[in-house]
């Protein structure tokens, strides 16, 4: 049976890999040159959840939580930034509408 330290290490490593998985979406957005087919609200919520868990991990001094959530927050911010950058100026959200058929063509 795995000891608590080993289980914490395995969980932390898996959490880091899972947190980095969102970067695959950023890569796909860059490859397509469009973020029309993804939800910026989802990425904002996803990233925000890592922030909340990071703060919690810091308050309870849990190294595995801190590591996983710091990586998740960083990867989420990168993906959110790529998503928003592909949509144009943040101050003009009307420019974020996708041309008809853009999501289907991508």
C-alpha positions in Angstrom: 0.0 0.0 0.0 1.2 3.5 -0.8 2.2 5.7 2.1 0.8 9.2 2.5 4.0 10.9 1.2 4.0 8.7 -1.9 0.4 9.3 -2.6 0.8 13.0 -2.2 3.7 12.9 -4.7 1.7 10.9 -7.2 -1.3 13.2 -6.8 0.8 16.2 -7.2 2.5 14.9 -10.4 -0.8 14.0 -11.9 -2.3 17.3 -10.9 0.6 19.2 -12.6 0.1 17.2 -15.8 -3.7 17.7 -15.7 -3.2 21.5 -15.1 -0.9 21.7 -18.1 -3.5 20.0 -20.4 -5.3 23.3 -20.9 -2.2 24.4 -22.9 -3.2 22.0 -25.6 -6.3 24.2 -26.2 -4.1 27.3 -26.4 -1.9 25.5 -29.0 -5.0 24.6 -31.0 -6.3 28.2 -30.9 -3.0 29.5 -32.1 -2.9 26.8 -34.9 -6.4 27.7 -36.1 -5.8 31.5 -35.7 -9.2 31.8 -34.0 -10.8 31.4 -30.6 -14.3 31.5 -31.8 -15.1 27.9 -31.0 -14.0 28.1 -27.3 -15.6 29.7 -24.3 -13.5 32.5 -22.7 -15.9 32.4 -19.7 -15.0 28.7 -19.2 -11.3 29.5 -19.2 -11.9 32.5 -16.8 -13.8 30.2 -14.4 -11.3 27.4 -14.8 -8.4 29.8 -14.0 -10.3 31.4 -11.1 -10.8 28.0 -9.5 -7.0 27.4 -9.5 -6.6 30.8 -7.9 -9.0 30.0 -5.1 -7.4 26.6 -4.5 -4.0 28.2 -4.5 -5.0 30.6 -1.8 -6.4 27.7 0.2 -3.3 25.6 -0.3 -1.2 28.6 1.0 -3.4 29.1 4.0 -3.1 25.4 5.1 0.6 25.2 4.0 0.1 22.3 1.6 3.0 22.0 -0.8 1.1 19.6 -3.2 -1.8 22.0 -3.5 0.4 25.0 -3.9 2.4 23.4 -6.7 -0.5 22.0 -8.6 -2.6 25.2 -8.3 0.3 27.5 -9.1 0.9 25.6 -12.3 -2.8 25.4 -13.1 -3.2 29.2 -12.5 -0.2 29.9 -14.8 -1.4 27.6 -17.6 -5.0 28.9 -17.3 -3.8 32.5 -17.5 -1.8 31.7 -20.6 -4.7 30.0 -22.3 -7.1 32.7 -21.3 -4.7 35.4 -22.6 -4.3 33.5 -25.9 -8.1 33.2 -26.2 -8.7 36.8 -25.5 -5.8 38.0 -27.7 -7.4 36.2 -30.7 -10.6 38.0 -30.2 -9.3 41.6 -30.5 -9.4 44.5 -28.1 -10.9 43.7 -24.7 -12.5 47.1 -24.5 -14.5 46.3 -27.7 -16.2 43.0 -27.1 -18.4 43.4 -30.1 -15.3 42.7 -32.2 -15.4 39.2 -30.6 -18.2 37.9 -32.7 -17.2 35.2 -35.1 -17.8 35.4 -38.8 -20.6 33.0 -39.8 -19.2 29.5 -40.3 -15.8 30.3 -38.7 -16.2 27.8 -35.9 -17.4 25.1 -38.3 -14.5 25.8 -40.7 -11.9 25.6 -38.0 
